[in-house]
Amino acid sequence: MGGLPTSKTVYAFAAGPADPKIMFAGLREGAFKSTDGGESWRKLNAAPKDVASIAIHPTKPEMVFIGTAPGKIFKSTDGGRIWRRQN
């Protein structure tokens, strides 16, 4: 899979309910996004690190949530470009 670090562990994964080609992967190093079913990935530089969980809103695919290992929750309303802490 191009773009994901091959020597790192993926701790969280989510695929879009409406469009399964949209995928997010969470690693300790941050979050990555694919829009082509995993053929290529790009790092979401603004995403938090230590990603432990990812969820995509079922009817609003641009709304994505990340939970981190330290227990913080972040929300993006633009598909992962900008993240805001929720707690």
Residue pairs with C-beta under 8 A, 6 or more apart in sequence:
1 34
1 38
1 39
1 40
1 41
2 39
2 40
2 41
3 32
3 34
3 40
3 41
3 42
3 43
4 10
4 25
4 27
4 32
4 41
5 27
5 29
8 27
8 28
8 29
9 27
9 28
10 25
10 26
10 27
11 26
11 27
11 28
11 51
11 52
11 69
12 24
12 25
12 26
12 51
12 52
12 53
12 54
12 66
12 67
13 23
13 24
13 25
13 26
13 54
14 23
14 24
14 54
14 55
14 56
14 64
15 22
15 23
15 56
16 22
16 23
16 56
16 61
17 56
17 58
17 61
18 58
18 59
18 61
19 61
20 37
21 34
21 35
21 36
21 37
22 33
22 34
22 35
22 56
22 61
22 79
23 33
23 34
23 37
23 38
24 31
24 32
24 33
24 34
24 54
24 56
24 64
24 80
25 31
25 32
25 33
25 34
25 41
25 54
26 32
26 51
26 52
26 53
26 54
26 66
27 51
28 49
28 50
28 51
28 69
29 43
29 49
30 43
30 44
30 45
30 47
30 48
30 49
30 51
31 43
31 44
31 47
31 48
31 51
31 54
31 66
31 80
32 41
32 42
32 43
32 44
33 41
33 42
33 44
33 79
33 80
34 40
34 41
34 42
44 80
44 81
44 83
46 80
46 81
46 82
46 83
47 66
47 74
47 76
47 80
47 83
48 66
48 68
48 72
48 74
48 83
49 68
50 68
50 69
50 70
51 66
51 67
51 68
51 69
52 67
52 68
52 69
53 65
53 66
53 67
54 64
54 65
54 66
54 67
55 64
55 65
56 63
56 64
56 65
57 63
57 64
57 65
61 79
62 76
62 77
62 78
62 79
63 75
63 76
63 77
64 75
64 76
64 79
64 80
65 73
65 74
65 75
65 76
65 86
66 73
66 74
66 75
66 76
66 83
67 73
67 74
68 74
71 87
72 85
72 87
73 85
73 86
73 87
74 83
74 84
74 85
74 86
75 83
75 84
75 86
76 82
76 83
76 84
